[in-house]
Amino acid sequence: MEAIEPAALTLTGTLDREATRRLCEEARTLLRATGADVLVCDVADLGPPVLAAIDALARLQLTARRAGGRIRLRDPAPHLTELLHLVGLSFEVEVEREAEQREPAGRVQEAVEARDPPL
């Protein structure tokens, strides 16, 4: 059996009740249409972590659970993660950054002891 890719939803700006209602409808539709059990919510461009954002994420999680799934947050800001923890909500988090935000891979330098035999 082939694994189903997670559905994805992007949350941007400041959320209010109407935006939350629309997001929950979209989440329900996406989960049903794709058959996915995970809804990845990209929250990198979400507005300030106010209680309306916390409410929206809690409602999205409830919507996903009712559809037989769960949500996973992509790239949440540290203050959003802290606020979620403070109010007792926890979500699986995946961190994805744009290529230009990644730090270049460091070079590995191995120290060789004088007593080590050559390879």
Biopython code that builds the backbone (N, CA, C, O; Angstrom):
import numpy as np
from Bio.PDB.StructureBuilder import StructureBuilder

atoms = [
    (1, "MET", "N", (0.835, -1.173, 0.000)),
    (1, "MET", "CA", (0.000, 0.000, 0.000)),
    (1, "MET", "C", (0.882, 1.240, 0.000)),
    (1, "MET", "O", (1.839, 1.330, 0.770)),
    (2, "GLU", "N", (0.569, 2.165, -0.839)),
    (2, "GLU", "CA", (1.357, 3.380, -1.006)),
    (2, "GLU", "C", (0.974, 4.425, 0.030)),
    (2, "GLU", "O", (-0.209, 4.616, 0.311)),
    (3, "ALA", "N", (1.967, 5.105, 0.600)),
    (3, "ALA", "CA", (1.707, 6.142, 1.594)),
    (3, "ALA", "C", (1.091, 7.365, 0.926)),
    (3, "ALA", "O", (1.469, 7.744, -0.182)),
    (4, "ILE", "N", (0.155, 7.960, 1.606)),
    (4, "ILE", "CA", (-0.508, 9.152, 1.096)),
    (4, "ILE", "C", (0.241, 10.371, 1.599)),
    (4, "ILE", "O", (0.541, 10.488, 2.787)),
    (5, "GLU", "N", (0.536, 11.273, 0.684)),
    (5, "GLU", "CA", (1.212, 12.527, 1.043)),
    (5, "GLU", "C", (0.290, 13.353, 1.931)),
    (5, "GLU", "O", (-0.926, 13.350, 1.736)),
    (6, "PRO", "N", (0.860, 14.063, 2.909)),
    (6, "PRO", "CA", (0.021, 14.933, 3.739)),
    (6, "PRO", "C", (-0.595, 16.056, 2.912)),
    (6, "PRO", "O", (-0.004, 16.523, 1.938)),
    (7, "ALA", "N", (-1.774, 16.475, 3.309)),
    (7, "ALA", "CA", (-2.391, 17.649, 2.708)),
    (7, "ALA", "C", (-1.690, 18.871, 3.299)),
    (7, "ALA", "O", (-1.118, 18.790, 4.385)),
    (8, "ALA", "N", (-1.732, 19.992, 2.597)),
    (8, "ALA", "CA", (-1.031, 21.185, 3.079)),
    (8, "ALA", "C", (-1.941, 22.401, 3.022)),
    (8, "ALA", "O", (-2.749, 22.561, 2.108)),
    (9, "LEU", "N", (-1.784, 23.245, 4.024)),
    (9, "LEU", "CA", (-2.570, 24.461, 4.143)),
    (9, "LEU", "C", (-1.635, 25.553, 4.650)),
    (9, "LEU", "O", (-0.863, 25.322, 5.581)),
    (10, "THR", "N", (-1.696, 26.738, 4.050)),
    (10, "THR", "CA", (-0.848, 27.848, 4.469)),
    (10, "THR", "C", (-1.684, 28.871, 5.213)),
    (10, "THR", "O", (-2.717, 29.327, 4.724)),
    (11, "LEU", "N", (-1.217, 29.225, 6.412)),
    (11, "LEU", "CA", (-1.882, 30.228, 7.225)),
    (11, "LEU", "C", (-1.043, 31.493, 7.186)),
    (11, "LEU", "O", (0.149, 31.466, 7.494)),
    (12, "THR", "N", (-1.664, 32.598, 6.810)),
    (12, "THR", "CA", (-0.929, 33.863, 6.720)),
    (12, "THR", "C", (-1.708, 34.970, 7.399)),
    (12, "THR", "O", (-2.924, 34.891, 7.572)),
    (13, "GLY", "N", (-0.984, 35.994, 7.775)),
    (13, "GLY", "CA", (-1.612, 37.183, 8.330)),
    (13, "GLY", "C", (-2.219, 36.963, 9.701)),
    (13, "GLY", "O", (-1.877, 36.018, 10.412)),
    (14, "THR", "N", (-3.122, 37.850, 10.051)),
    (14, "THR", "CA", (-3.811, 37.778, 11.330)),
    (14, "THR", "C", (-5.133, 37.060, 11.126)),
    (14, "THR", "O", (-5.876, 37.360, 10.191)),
    (15, "LEU", "N", (-5.417, 36.122, 11.995)),
    (15, "LEU", "CA", (-6.630, 35.320, 11.855)),
    (15, "LEU", "C", (-7.744, 35.871, 12.732)),
    (15, "LEU", "O", (-7.509, 36.318, 13.854)),
    (16, "ASP", "N", (-8.960, 35.831, 12.200)),
    (16, "ASP", "CA", (-10.138, 36.196, 12.971)),
    (16, "ASP", "C", (-11.127, 35.037, 12.867)),
    (16, "ASP", "O", (-10.805, 34.001, 12.285)),
    (17, "ARG", "N", (-12.309, 35.200, 13.416)),
    (17, "ARG", "CA", (-13.295, 34.103, 13.416)),
    (17, "ARG", "C", (-13.669, 33.657, 12.009)),
    (17, "ARG", "O", (-13.765, 32.462, 11.729)),
    (18, "GLU", "N", (-13.875, 34.623, 11.136)),
    (18, "GLU", "CA", (-14.263, 34.282, 9.760)),
    (18, "GLU", "C", (-13.136, 33.542, 9.045)),
    (18, "GLU", "O", (-13.390, 32.554, 8.356)),
    (19, "ALA", "N", (-11.905, 34.001, 9.199)),
    (19, "ALA", "CA", (-10.763, 33.323, 8.582)),
    (19, "ALA", "C", (-10.615, 31.915, 9.146)),
    (19, "ALA", "O", (-10.314, 30.979, 8.405)),
    (20, "THR", "N", (-10.822, 31.760, 10.435)),
    (20, "THR", "CA", (-10.729, 30.441, 11.068)),
    (20, "THR", "C", (-11.804, 29.506, 10.522)),
    (20, "THR", "O", (-11.532, 28.339, 10.241)),
    (21, "ARG", "N", (-13.020, 30.017, 10.374)),
    (21, "ARG", "CA", (-14.109, 29.207, 9.810)),
    (21, "ARG", "C", (-13.764, 28.735, 8.402)),
    (21, "ARG", "O", (-13.970, 27.570, 8.062)),
    (22, "ARG", "N", (-13.232, 29.658, 7.578)),
    (22, "ARG", "CA", (-12.855, 29.294, 6.203)),
    (22, "ARG", "C", (-11.715, 28.268, 6.197)),
    (22, "ARG", "O", (-11.732, 27.321, 5.411)),
    (23, "LEU", "N", (-10.735, 28.461, 7.069)),
    (23, "LEU", "CA", (-9.610, 27.518, 7.143)),
    (23, "LEU", "C", (-10.083, 26.125, 7.554)),
    (23, "LEU", "O", (-9.608, 25.126, 7.014)),
    (24, "CYS", "N", (-11.008, 26.052, 8.497)),
    (24, "CYS", "CA", (-11.519, 24.747, 8.928)),
    (24, "CYS", "C", (-12.287, 24.057, 7.802)),
    (24, "CYS", "O", (-12.171, 22.845, 7.620)),
    (25, "GLU", "N", (-13.063, 24.820, 7.056)),
    (25, "GLU", "CA", (-13.769, 24.250, 5.903)),
    (25, "GLU", "C", (-12.780, 23.744, 4.862)),
    (25, "GLU", "O", (-12.950, 22.659, 4.306)),
    (26, "GLU", "N", (-11.747, 24.538, 4.603)),
    (26, "GLU", "CA", (-10.730, 24.145, 3.632)),
    (26, "GLU", "C", (-9.977, 22.900, 4.117)),
    (26, "GLU", "O", (-9.681, 22.002, 3.328)),
    (27, "ALA", "N", (-9.676, 22.853, 5.400)),
    (27, "ALA", "CA", (-8.982, 21.696, 5.968)),
    (27, "ALA", "C", (-9.821, 20.438, 5.813)),
    (27, "ALA", "O", (-9.311, 19.397, 5.399)),
    (28, "ARG", "N", (-11.093, 20.527, 6.138)),
    (28, "ARG", "CA", (-11.995, 19.378, 6.022)),
    (28, "ARG", "C", (-12.068, 18.897, 4.570)),
    (28, "ARG", "O", (-12.014, 17.696, 4.302)),
    (29, "THR", "N", (-12.191, 19.835, 3.650)),
    (29, "THR", "CA", (-12.255, 19.499, 2.231)),
    (29, "THR", "C", (-10.959, 18.843, 1.754)),
    (29, "THR", "O", (-10.989, 17.840, 1.041)),
    (30, "LEU", "N", (-9.822, 19.417, 2.155)),
    (30, "LEU", "CA", (-8.518, 18.856, 1.754)),
    (30, "LEU", "C", (-8.318, 17.444, 2.270)),
    (30, "LEU", "O", (-7.877, 16.567, 1.528)),
    (31, "LEU", "N", (-8.639, 17.216, 3.538)),
    (31, "LEU", "CA", (-8.442, 15.884, 4.112)),
    (31, "LEU", "C", (-9.335, 14.856, 3.439)),
    (31, "LEU", "O", (-8.905, 13.733, 3.176)),
    (32, "ARG", "N", (-10.565, 15.230, 3.161)),
    (32, "ARG", "CA", (-11.481, 14.295, 2.482)),
    (32, "ARG", "C", (-11.046, 14.035, 1.044)),
    (32, "ARG", "O", (-11.057, 12.893, 0.585)),
    (33, "ALA", "N", (-10.667, 15.088, 0.337)),
    (33, "ALA", "CA", (-10.305, 14.954, -1.079)),
    (33, "ALA", "C", (-9.022, 14.164, -1.283)),
    (33, "ALA", "O", (-8.904, 13.401, -2.242)),
    (34, "THR", "N", (-8.059, 14.344, -0.383)),
    (34, "THR", "CA", (-6.766, 13.680, -0.561)),
    (34, "THR", "C", (-6.687, 12.329, 0.127)),
    (34, "THR", "O", (-5.849, 11.499, -0.226)),
    (35, "GLY", "N", (-7.552, 12.102, 1.107)),
    (35, "GLY", "CA", (-7.471, 10.866, 1.882)),
    (35, "GLY", "C", (-6.308, 10.866, 2.863)),
    (35, "GLY", "O", (-5.994, 9.836, 3.461)),
    (36, "ALA", "N", (-5.672, 12.015, 3.029)),
    (36, "ALA", "CA", (-4.525, 12.126, 3.932)),
    (36, "ALA", "C", (-5.003, 12.109, 5.382)),
    (36, "ALA", "O", (-6.127, 12.509, 5.686)),
    (37, "ASP", "N", (-4.127, 11.636, 6.268)),
    (37, "ASP", "CA", (-4.454, 11.682, 7.685)),
    (37, "ASP", "C", (-3.646, 12.763, 8.411)),
    (37, "ASP", "O", (-3.765, 12.935, 9.624)),
    (38, "VAL", "N", (-2.828, 13.482, 7.647)),
    (38, "VAL", "CA", (-2.039, 14.579, 8.203)),
    (38, "VAL", "C", (-2.284, 15.828, 7.368)),
    (38, "VAL", "O", (-2.245, 15.799, 6.138)),
    (39, "LEU", "N", (-2.536, 16.917, 8.070)),
    (39, "LEU", "CA", (-2.665, 18.213, 7.425)),
    (39, "LEU", "C", (-1.502, 19.063, 7.905)),
    (39, "LEU", "O", (-1.434, 19.422, 9.080)),
    (40, "VAL", "N", (-0.594, 19.384, 7.006)),
    (40, "VAL", "CA", (0.548, 20.224, 7.343)),
    (40, "VAL", "C", (0.117, 21.674, 7.215)),
    (40, "VAL", "O", (-0.279, 22.126, 6.141)),
    (41, "CYS", "N", (0.198, 22.398, 8.328)),
    (41, "CYS", "CA", (-0.164, 23.809, 8.347)),
    (41, "CYS", "C", (1.106, 24.640, 8.367)),
    (41, "CYS", "O", (1.833, 24.664, 9.360)),
    (42, "ASP", "N", (1.364, 25.318, 7.264)),
    (42, "ASP", "CA", (2.540, 26.182, 7.175)),
    (42, "ASP", "C", (2.197, 27.483, 7.886)),
    (42, "ASP", "O", (1.361, 28.257, 7.421)),
    (43, "VAL", "N", (2.856, 27.714, 9.025)),
    (43, "VAL", "CA", (2.557, 28.890, 9.840)),
    (43, "VAL", "C", (3.708, 29.897, 9.846)),
    (43, "VAL", "O", (3.748, 30.791, 10.692)),
    (44, "ALA", "N", (4.631, 29.754, 8.914)),
    (44, "ALA", "CA", (5.793, 30.645, 8.857)),
    (44, "ALA", "C", (5.394, 32.104, 8.683)),
    (44, "ALA", "O", (6.065, 32.990, 9.215)),
    (45, "ASP", "N", (4.316, 32.374, 7.950)),
    (45, "ASP", "CA", (3.890, 33.749, 7.684)),
    (45, "ASP", "C", (2.639, 34.140, 8.462)),
    (45, "ASP", "O", (1.940, 35.088, 8.103)),
    (46, "LEU", "N", (2.368, 33.396, 9.532)),
    (46, "LEU", "CA", (1.234, 33.716, 10.379)),
    (46, "LEU", "C", (1.534, 34.995, 11.143)),
    (46, "LEU", "O", (2.678, 35.245, 11.523)),
    (47, "GLY", "N", (0.518, 35.795, 11.366)),
    (47, "GLY", "CA", (0.696, 37.050, 12.096)),
    (47, "GLY", "C", (1.151, 36.809, 13.521)),
    (47, "GLY", "O", (1.565, 35.700, 13.858)),
    (48, "PRO", "N", (1.084, 37.816, 14.352)),
    (48, "PRO", "CA", (1.556, 37.681, 15.727)),
    (48, "PRO", "C", (0.795, 36.576, 16.462)),
    (48, "PRO", "O", (-0.389, 36.352, 16.208)),
    (49, "PRO", "N", (1.482, 35.892, 17.370)),
    (49, "PRO", "CA", (0.838, 34.769, 18.059)),
    (49, "PRO", "C", (-0.125, 35.252, 19.144)),
    (49, "PRO", "O", (0.189, 35.223, 20.334)),
    (50, "VAL", "N", (-1.284, 35.689, 18.713)),
    (50, "VAL", "CA", (-2.323, 36.132, 19.634)),
    (50, "VAL", "C", (-3.276, 34.979, 19.883)),
    (50, "VAL", "O", (-3.182, 33.941, 19.228)),
    (51, "LEU", "N", (-4.185, 35.153, 20.815)),
    (51, "LEU", "CA", (-5.096, 34.060, 21.145)),
    (51, "LEU", "C", (-5.964, 33.642, 19.968)),
    (51, "LEU", "O", (-6.383, 32.486, 19.900)),
    (52, "ALA", "N", (-6.244, 34.548, 19.041)),
    (52, "ALA", "CA", (-7.029, 34.169, 17.856)),
    (52, "ALA", "C", (-6.277, 33.143, 17.024)),
    (52, "ALA", "O", (-6.896, 32.238, 16.464)),
    (53, "ALA", "N", (-4.964, 33.260, 16.929)),
    (53, "ALA", "CA", (-4.154, 32.279, 16.196)),
    (53, "ALA", "C", (-4.161, 30.943, 16.927)),
    (53, "ALA", "O", (-4.253, 29.890, 16.296)),
    (54, "ILE", "N", (-4.067, 30.978, 18.248)),
    (54, "ILE", "CA", (-4.109, 29.755, 19.049)),
    (54, "ILE", "C", (-5.465, 29.076, 18.889)),
    (54, "ILE", "O", (-5.546, 27.857, 18.735)),
    (55, "ASP", "N", (-6.531, 29.879, 18.927)),
    (55, "ASP", "CA", (-7.881, 29.354, 18.736)),
    (55, "ASP", "C", (-8.011, 28.701, 17.358)),
    (55, "ASP", "O", (-8.587, 27.621, 17.230)),
    (56, "ALA", "N", (-7.477, 29.356, 16.338)),
    (56, "ALA", "CA", (-7.551, 28.810, 14.979)),
    (56, "ALA", "C", (-6.832, 27.465, 14.890)),
    (56, "ALA", "O", (-7.352, 26.522, 14.294)),
    (57, "LEU", "N", (-5.648, 27.372, 15.476)),
    (57, "LEU", "CA", (-4.902, 26.114, 15.425)),
    (57, "LEU", "C", (-5.617, 25.007, 16.200)),
    (57, "LEU", "O", (-5.638, 23.855, 15.767)),
    (58, "ALA", "N", (-6.201, 25.356, 17.341)),
    (58, "ALA", "CA", (-6.955, 24.369, 18.109)),
    (58, "ALA", "C", (-8.166, 23.880, 17.320)),
    (58, "ALA", "O", (-8.471, 22.687, 17.319)),
    (59, "ARG", "N", (-8.852, 24.800, 16.649)),
    (59, "ARG", "CA", (-10.022, 24.416, 15.850)),
    (59, "ARG", "C", (-9.625, 23.589, 14.622)),
    (59, "ARG", "O", (-10.340, 22.670, 14.226)),
    (60, "LEU", "N", (-8.477, 23.927, 14.028)),
    (60, "LEU", "CA", (-7.985, 23.117, 12.904)),
    (60, "LEU", "C", (-7.653, 21.698, 13.361)),
    (60, "LEU", "O", (-7.939, 20.730, 12.656)),
    (61, "GLN", "N", (-7.047, 21.580, 14.547)),
    (61, "GLN", "CA", (-6.746, 20.250, 15.078)),
    (61, "GLN", "C", (-8.038, 19.469, 15.318)),
    (61, "GLN", "O", (-8.117, 18.286, 14.987)),
    (62, "LEU", "N", (-9.041, 20.117, 15.887)),
    (62, "LEU", "CA", (-10.330, 19.463, 16.124)),
    (62, "LEU", "C", (-10.972, 19.046, 14.804)),
    (62, "LEU", "O", (-11.508, 17.943, 14.695)),
    (63, "THR", "N", (-10.921, 19.913, 13.811)),
    (63, "THR", "CA", (-11.462, 19.594, 12.486)),
    (63, "THR", "C", (-10.753, 18.388, 11.893)),
    (63, "THR", "O", (-11.396, 17.483, 11.362)),
    (64, "ALA", "N", (-9.424, 18.374, 11.983)),
    (64, "ALA", "CA", (-8.644, 17.255, 11.442)),
    (64, "ALA", "C", (-8.977, 15.958, 12.177)),
    (64, "ALA", "O", (-9.123, 14.912, 11.545)),
    (65, "ARG", "N", (-9.096, 16.015, 13.486)),
    (65, "ARG", "CA", (-9.429, 14.805, 14.258)),
    (65, "ARG", "C", (-10.796, 14.263, 13.879)),
    (65, "ARG", "O", (-10.985, 13.052, 13.767)),
    (66, "ARG", "N", (-11.745, 15.161, 13.685)),
    (66, "ARG", "CA", (-13.091, 14.723, 13.279)),
    (66, "ARG", "C", (-13.062, 14.069, 11.910)),
    (66, "ARG", "O", (-13.914, 13.237, 11.600)),
    (67, "ALA", "N", (-12.087, 14.438, 11.088)),
    (67, "ALA", "CA", (-11.942, 13.836, 9.757)),
    (67, "ALA", "C", (-11.002, 12.624, 9.802)),
    (67, "ALA", "O", (-10.664, 12.060, 8.762)),
    (68, "GLY", "N", (-10.583, 12.230, 11.010)),
    (68, "GLY", "CA", (-9.719, 11.059, 11.143)),
    (68, "GLY", "C", (-8.236, 11.356, 11.021)),
    (68, "GLY", "O", (-7.445, 10.447, 10.770)),
    (69, "GLY", "N", (-7.844, 12.614, 11.194)),
    (69, "GLY", "CA", (-6.438, 12.974, 11.020)),
    (69, "GLY", "C", (-5.911, 13.840, 12.145)),
    (69, "GLY", "O", (-6.443, 13.843, 13.255)),
    (70, "ARG", "N", (-4.870, 14.564, 11.838)),
    (70, "ARG", "CA", (-4.225, 15.466, 12.788)),
    (70, "ARG", "C", (-3.505, 16.535, 11.995)),
    (70, "ARG", "O", (-3.344, 16.414, 10.780)),
    (71, "ILE", "N", (-3.066, 17.594, 12.687)),
    (71, "ILE", "CA", (-2.296, 18.618, 11.992)),
    (71, "ILE", "C", (-0.855, 18.588, 12.475)),
    (71, "ILE", "O", (-0.547, 18.134, 13.577)),
    (72, "ARG", "N", (0.000, 19.081, 11.621)),
    (72, "ARG", "CA", (1.419, 19.233, 11.925)),
    (72, "ARG", "C", (1.785, 20.650, 11.504)),
    (72, "ARG", "O", (1.426, 21.093, 10.413)),
    (73, "LEU", "N", (2.498, 21.355, 12.369)),
    (73, "LEU", "CA", (2.874, 22.735, 12.072)),
    (73, "LEU", "C", (4.210, 22.775, 11.358)),
    (73, "LEU", "O", (5.171, 22.123, 11.767)),
    (74, "ARG", "N", (4.257, 23.548, 10.290)),
    (74, "ARG", "CA", (5.511, 23.729, 9.550)),
    (74, "ARG", "C", (6.082, 25.098, 9.861)),
    (74, "ARG", "O", (5.433, 26.122, 9.647)),
    (75, "ASP", "N", (7.291, 25.103, 10.362)),
    (75, "ASP", "CA", (8.089, 26.305, 10.586)),
    (75, "ASP", "C", (7.432, 27.362, 11.484)),
    (75, "ASP", "O", (7.344, 28.531, 11.108)),
    (76, "PRO", "N", (6.969, 26.945, 12.676)),
    (76, "PRO", "CA", (6.399, 27.940, 13.574)),
    (76, "PRO", "C", (7.478, 28.817, 14.194)),
    (76, "PRO", "O", (8.598, 28.360, 14.424)),
    (77, "ALA", "N", (7.147, 30.067, 14.462)),
    (77, "ALA", "CA", (8.064, 30.968, 15.150)),
    (77, "ALA", "C", (8.218, 30.480, 16.590)),
    (77, "ALA", "O", (7.283, 29.909, 17.152)),
    (78, "PRO", "N", (9.377, 30.697, 17.186)),
    (78, "PRO", "CA", (9.594, 30.237, 18.563)),
    (78, "PRO", "C", (8.554, 30.777, 19.550)),
    (78, "PRO", "O", (8.134, 30.058, 20.457)),
    (79, "HIS", "N", (8.136, 32.038, 19.379)),
    (79, "HIS", "CA", (7.153, 32.588, 20.312)),
    (79, "HIS", "C", (5.781, 31.937, 20.145)),
    (79, "HIS", "O", (5.022, 31.858, 21.110)),
    (80, "LEU", "N", (5.450, 31.472, 18.949)),
    (80, "LEU", "CA", (4.198, 30.748, 18.745)),
    (80, "LEU", "C", (4.273, 29.397, 19.449)),
    (80, "LEU", "O", (3.321, 28.995, 20.118)),
    (81, "THR", "N", (5.376, 28.704, 19.307)),
    (81, "THR", "CA", (5.560, 27.416, 19.962)),
    (81, "THR", "C", (5.467, 27.565, 21.479)),
    (81, "THR", "O", (4.849, 26.741, 22.154)),
    (82, "GLU", "N", (6.085, 28.621, 22.009)),
    (82, "GLU", "CA", (6.047, 28.869, 23.448)),
    (82, "GLU", "C", (4.620, 29.148, 23.928)),
    (82, "GLU", "O", (4.210, 28.649, 24.976)),
    (83, "LEU", "N", (3.871, 29.933, 23.172)),
    (83, "LEU", "CA", (2.503, 30.247, 23.551)),
    (83, "LEU", "C", (1.616, 29.001, 23.487)),
    (83, "LEU", "O", (0.772, 28.798, 24.359)),
    (84, "LEU", "N", (1.801, 28.175, 22.471)),
    (84, "LEU", "CA", (1.042, 26.929, 22.380)),
    (84, "LEU", "C", (1.314, 26.055, 23.598)),
    (84, "LEU", "O", (0.396, 25.475, 24.177)),
    (85, "HIS", "N", (2.571, 25.968, 23.974)),
    (85, "HIS", "CA", (2.946, 25.172, 25.143)),
    (85, "HIS", "C", (2.325, 25.761, 26.408)),
    (85, "HIS", "O", (1.839, 25.024, 27.266)),
    (86, "LEU", "N", (2.340, 27.084, 26.522)),
    (86, "LEU", "CA", (1.803, 27.766, 27.693)),
    (86, "LEU", "C", (0.315, 27.472, 27.889)),
    (86, "LEU", "O", (-0.134, 27.294, 29.021)),
    (87, "VAL", "N", (-0.448, 27.419, 26.803)),
    (87, "VAL", "CA", (-1.883, 27.167, 26.917)),
    (87, "VAL", "C", (-2.215, 25.676, 26.904)),
    (87, "VAL", "O", (-3.385, 25.296, 26.944)),
    (88, "GLY", "N", (-1.190, 24.842, 26.849)),
    (88, "GLY", "CA", (-1.408, 23.405, 26.961)),
    (88, "GLY", "C", (-1.669, 22.687, 25.649)),
    (88, "GLY", "O", (-2.151, 21.554, 25.658)),
    (89, "LEU", "N", (-1.368, 23.307, 24.537)),
    (89, "LEU", "CA", (-1.531, 22.650, 23.242)),
    (89, "LEU", "C", (-0.169, 22.238, 22.718)),
    (89, "LEU", "O", (0.807, 22.980, 22.829)),
    (90, "SER", "N", (-0.118, 21.062, 22.152)),
    (90, "SER", "CA", (1.138, 20.646, 21.536)),
    (90, "SER", "C", (0.819, 20.023, 20.186)),
    (90, "SER", "O", (-0.158, 19.294, 20.021)),
    (91, "PHE", "N", (1.661, 20.331, 19.253)),
    (91, "PHE", "CA", (1.503, 19.816, 17.903)),
    (91, "PHE", "C", (2.833, 19.256, 17.446)),
    (91, "PHE", "O", (3.892, 19.672, 17.916)),
    (92, "GLU", "N", (2.768, 18.315, 16.533)),
    (92, "GLU", "CA", (3.993, 17.858, 15.895)),
    (92, "GLU", "C", (4.487, 19.017, 15.041)),
    (92, "GLU", "O", (3.700, 19.674, 14.358)),
    (93, "VAL", "N", (5.776, 19.264, 15.081)),
    (93, "VAL", "CA", (6.340, 20.406, 14.372)),
    (93, "VAL", "C", (7.376, 19.921, 13.374)),
    (93, "VAL", "O", (8.207, 19.071, 13.694)),
    (94, "GLU", "N", (7.326, 20.456, 12.179)),
    (94, "GLU", "CA", (8.384, 20.207, 11.204)),
    (94, "GLU", "C", (8.942, 21.559, 10.810)),
    (94, "GLU", "O", (8.204, 22.517, 10.581)),
    (95, "VAL", "N", (10.237, 21.614, 10.740)),
    (95, "VAL", "CA", (10.895, 22.873, 10.424)),
    (95, "VAL", "C", (11.428, 22.793, 9.010)),
    (95, "VAL", "O", (12.219, 21.910, 8.678)),
    (96, "GLU", "N", (10.995, 23.707, 8.196)),
    (96, "GLU", "CA", (11.493, 23.815, 6.822)),
    (96, "GLU", "C", (11.854, 25.260, 6.602)),
    (96, "GLU", "O", (11.068, 26.159, 6.899)),
    (97, "ARG", "N", (13.010, 25.480, 6.097)),
    (97, "ARG", "CA", (13.434, 26.843, 5.796)),
    (97, "ARG", "C", (13.763, 26.925, 4.318)),
    (97, "ARG", "O", (14.127, 25.939, 3.678)),
    (98, "GLU", "N", (13.627, 28.113, 3.808)),
    (98, "GLU", "CA", (14.001, 28.347, 2.423)),
    (98, "GLU", "C", (15.503, 28.141, 2.269)),
    (98, "GLU", "O", (16.255, 28.303, 3.230)),
    (99, "ALA", "N", (15.935, 27.787, 1.077)),
    (99, "ALA", "CA", (17.341, 27.496, 0.835)),
    (99, "ALA", "C", (18.253, 28.647, 1.238)),
    (99, "ALA", "O", (19.331, 28.418, 1.788)),
    (100, "GLU", "N", (17.833, 29.881, 0.970)),
    (100, "GLU", "CA", (18.704, 31.005, 1.297)),
    (100, "GLU", "C", (18.804, 31.242, 2.802)),
    (100, "GLU", "O", (19.705, 31.950, 3.254)),
    (101, "GLN", "N", (17.891, 30.659, 3.584)),
    (101, "GLN", "CA", (17.953, 30.812, 5.029)),
    (101, "GLN", "C", (18.839, 29.760, 5.687)),
    (101, "GLN", "O", (19.252, 29.918, 6.836)),
    (102, "ARG", "N", (19.121, 28.714, 4.973)),
    (102, "ARG", "CA", (19.938, 27.653, 5.550)),
    (102, "ARG", "C", (21.376, 28.098, 5.669)),
    (102, "ARG", "O", (21.888, 28.850, 4.840)),
    (103, "GLU", "N", (22.012, 27.621, 6.713)),
    (103, "GLU", "CA", (23.425, 27.905, 6.865)),
    (103, "GLU", "C", (24.194, 26.927, 5.994)),
    (103, "GLU", "O", (23.798, 25.768, 5.871)),
    (104, "PRO", "N", (25.285, 27.373, 5.390)),
    (104, "PRO", "CA", (26.060, 26.445, 4.577)),
    (104, "PRO", "C", (26.646, 25.353, 5.457)),
    (104, "PRO", "O", (27.002, 25.571, 6.615)),
    (105, "ALA", "N", (26.730, 24.191, 4.872)),
    (105, "ALA", "CA", (27.275, 23.067, 5.628)),
    (105, "ALA", "C", (28.719, 23.353, 5.991)),
    (105, "ALA", "O", (29.518, 23.807, 5.172)),
    (106, "GLY", "N", (29.023, 23.072, 7.243)),
    (106, "GLY", "CA", (30.392, 23.287, 7.699)),
    (106, "GLY", "C", (31.305, 22.172, 7.204)),
    (106, "GLY", "O", (30.851, 21.064, 6.922)),
    (107, "ARG", "N", (32.569, 22.470, 7.104)),
    (107, "ARG", "CA", (33.515, 21.451, 6.671)),
    (107, "ARG", "C", (33.951, 20.630, 7.867)),
    (107, "ARG", "O", (34.139, 21.153, 8.966)),
    (108, "VAL", "N", (34.102, 19.383, 7.644)),
    (108, "VAL", "CA", (34.533, 18.485, 8.709)),
    (108, "VAL", "C", (36.044, 18.400, 8.664)),
    (108, "VAL", "O", (36.645, 18.101, 7.632)),
    (109, "GLN", "N", (36.622, 18.664, 9.777)),
    (109, "GLN", "CA", (38.070, 18.538, 9.868)),
    (109, "GLN", "C", (38.379, 17.476, 10.904)),
    (109, "GLN", "O", (37.950, 17.557, 12.055)),
    (110, "GLU", "N", (39.114, 16.508, 10.480)),
    (110, "GLU", "CA", (39.473, 15.443, 11.402)),
    (110, "GLU", "C", (40.866, 15.699, 11.939)),
    (110, "GLU", "O", (41.802, 16.007, 11.200)),
    (111, "ALA", "N", (40.968, 15.565, 13.221)),
    (111, "ALA", "CA", (42.286, 15.697, 13.838)),
    (111, "ALA", "C", (42.972, 14.338, 13.792)),
    (111, "ALA", "O", (42.361, 13.309, 14.083)),
    (112, "VAL", "N", (44.209, 14.347, 13.436)),
    (112, "VAL", "CA", (44.948, 13.084, 13.361)),
    (112, "VAL", "C", (46.015, 13.124, 14.431)),
    (112, "VAL", "O", (46.822, 14.051, 14.512)),
    (113, "GLU", "N", (45.991, 12.102, 15.237)),
    (113, "GLU", "CA", (47.007, 11.967, 16.259)),
    (113, "GLU", "C", (48.283, 11.402, 15.636)),
    (113, "GLU", "O", (48.227, 10.576, 14.725)),
    (114, "ALA", "N", (49.406, 11.847, 16.125)),
    (114, "ALA", "CA", (50.695, 11.371, 15.593)),
    (114, "ALA", "C", (50.838, 9.868, 15.748)),
    (114, "ALA", "O", (51.553, 9.235, 14.971)),
    (115, "ARG", "N", (50.175, 9.286, 16.731)),
    (115, "ARG", "CA", (50.287, 7.841, 16.966)),
    (115, "ARG", "C", (49.338, 7.017, 16.122)),
    (115, "ARG", "O", (49.454, 5.792, 16.083)),
    (116, "ASP", "N", (48.375, 7.679, 15.428)),
    (116, "ASP", "CA", (47.403, 6.929, 14.620)),
    (116, "ASP", "C", (48.076, 6.373, 13.377)),
    (116, "ASP", "O", (48.844, 7.072, 12.716)),
    (117, "PRO", "N", (47.782, 5.088, 13.049)),
    (117, "PRO", "CA", (48.344, 4.515, 11.823)),
    (117, "PRO", "C", (47.648, 5.114, 10.618)),
    (117, "PRO", "O", (46.475, 5.475, 10.712)),
    (118, "PRO", "N", (48.333, 5.233, 9.484)),
    (118, "PRO", "CA", (47.703, 5.752, 8.267)),
    (118, "PRO", "C", (46.634, 4.784, 7.774)),
    (118, "PRO", "O", (46.721, 3.578, 8.003)),
    (119, "LEU", "N", (45.631, 5.324, 7.097)),
    (119, "LEU", "CA", (44.555, 4.481, 6.562)),
    (119, "LEU", "C", (44.922, 3.816, 5.290)),
    (119, "LEU", "O", (44.116, 3.077, 4.724)),
]
sb = StructureBuilder()
sb.init_structure("model")
sb.init_model(0)
sb.init_chain("A")
sb.init_seg("    ")
for serial, (resi, resn, name, xyz) in enumerate(atoms, 1):
    if name == "N":
        sb.init_residue(resn, " ", resi, " ")
    sb.init_atom(name, np.array(xyz, "f"), 0.0, 1.0, " ", f" {name:<3s}", serial, name[0])
structure = sb.get_structure()
